[in-house]
Amino acid sequence: MTINELERIASQVRRDIIRMVHGCQSGHPGGSLGATDVVTALYFDQMQIDPANFRMDGNGEDMFFLSNGHISPMLYSILARRGYFPVSELATFRQLGTRLQGHPTTVEGLPGVRIASGSLGQGLSVAIGAAQAKKLNGDPHLVYVLMGDGEQEEGQIWEAAMYAPAKGVDNLIAIVDYNKKQIDGSTDDVLSLGDLRAKYEAFGWYVLEMSGNNMQAIVNILRLARENAHQHRPQLILAHTEMGMGVDFMMGTHKWHGSAPNDEQAARALAQLKETLGDY
Amino acid sequence: MDFTIQNQKDTRSGFGEGLLEVGRRNPKVVAYCADLTGSLKMGDFAKEFPERFFQTGIAEANMIDMAAGMALSGFVPFTGTFAAFATGRVYDQIRQSVAYSNKNVKIAASHAGLTLGEDGATHQILEDIGLMKMLPNMTVIVPCDFNQTKNATLAAAEYDGPVYLRFGRPKVPNFTPEDEPLIIGKAQMLQEGTDVTIFACGHLVWKAIQALPILKEMGINAELINIHTIKPLDVEAVLKSVAKTRCVVTAEEHQRNGGLGDSIAQVLALNTPYPMEMVAVNDMFGQSGKPDELLKTYHLDTPDIVEAVKKVVARKQ
């Protein structure tokens, strides 16, 4: 897929995010907007998947896990736009009885979701388990996991970070949505992550960095990571992103981490995001 | 049932033998252990199936979630550590990734309860049954001896869904038939009686068996039922028994709050209230000591069951 096509999809995903969060007056727009480009590139360009025949076991295809489940609007929009379920269902986000729960879950049987996430710090471990299952099955496909940067404060992350290199889990590509913000403020103010690259490298990971809102850069690095796979080391990509990317008044602040725009704000936001694939 | 003691064996060794057997039967069975391979008796499995055994180090949270990820692809993961670390330490991981996500993970938990002994209260978890039974989708099994723990392990491997399997450290009388399959959710009638029903689980089943002849001498004809599956509880068996005996004693190596007695009390209260006494730890932590000393000190021994029966039978009249 061309860079231009990927950017057009990302624009529609951002519209979906604003409309979903506005529609139910709750949810997490900031991180969703920031991570849109990376996950769009994964689902529409990088991953070998079969959305029309979703398999819970993920055998014979790449798998993706969203560890920071609160940016669910981004995931739901991309899954729907990729063909996992009807786009019209995005209108049910966070409504009673919906398959699009506030945080992703398997209970309602939404195609594309394999495990619940929301309580932070768990996705990397889940992804390692899935990656080792692929090795047992002789399945050469890859496992991707997206984590938040604030989520790196969870202790379990570092249990998993120690395990994967020690056990040679080299079919795993972990990505940190490195927007340097969390719900209470900047990560530097809340609990500094220090030199995240050096920390992962010291644990034995092969670390890549990319501009996480530049589609060409994203595609280049994700391709490189695929080429690097199966070489005895897990890989971590630091995706430098901007929380709220694409909506001027949502950028440069942590204030849109977990709050919804009102009617006027939603209109202002949508005016900045081109409708490319048709709104749901 | 014949209560002849076949031998003295630890329930954890029943798990170890069971795990090896399910490993041989089903190539999809894998095992994780958080640096307690010897304590959990998982060494034979690890030796025979090294590619299906994952040593996680002392990192239980990572272990539970890795097992959930592994289960996605059709594997049947067993996780092994002490009950204290298999539940309280990883409750959030079990809740979100195993129970809520309904993954086919088997949480094997050894050294449960006071009979862990000398290590003391940090390790003697008495709240784990309650923690696990509160989780939707979770099955909770507490077998009573070596043979039953082995058979429970076989049953857990066959069952599709999350299972918490609780067993212990000390060598105890092994008396259940080696070849009797454990049927999940089906209470085990050990002795029929008419005057009182004793519902017991785990190590306290043998303590209750020892109470039977003492009660008989007192002219009390007790019914004894082994509730090896705390959840789903065999409500039908409970109601059938109490309709006959009209009073109940429960016995378990666990807190009153949240344990077997709590489950039975709920059934009685909602259906047919009868007098009931609970032999359980009453809102306190354990301490170091020998297993038998501890059971005496915390009133979980055969004389305590006898006293509870006398009291409840008197209340009935």
Interface residues (C-beta under 8 A of the other chain):
Chain A: M56 D57 G58 N59 M63 F65 T105 T106 V107 R114 I115 A116 S117 G118 S119 G121 Q122 S125 V126 A127 I128 G129 A130 A131 Q132 A133 K134 L136 N137 G155 Q156 E159 A160 M162 Y163 A166 K167
Chain B: V30 E51 R52 F54 T56 G57 A59 A61 N62 M63 I64 D65 M66 A67 A68 G69 M70 A71 L72 S73 G74 F75 P77 D92 Q93 R95 Q96 S97 Y100 S101 N102 K103
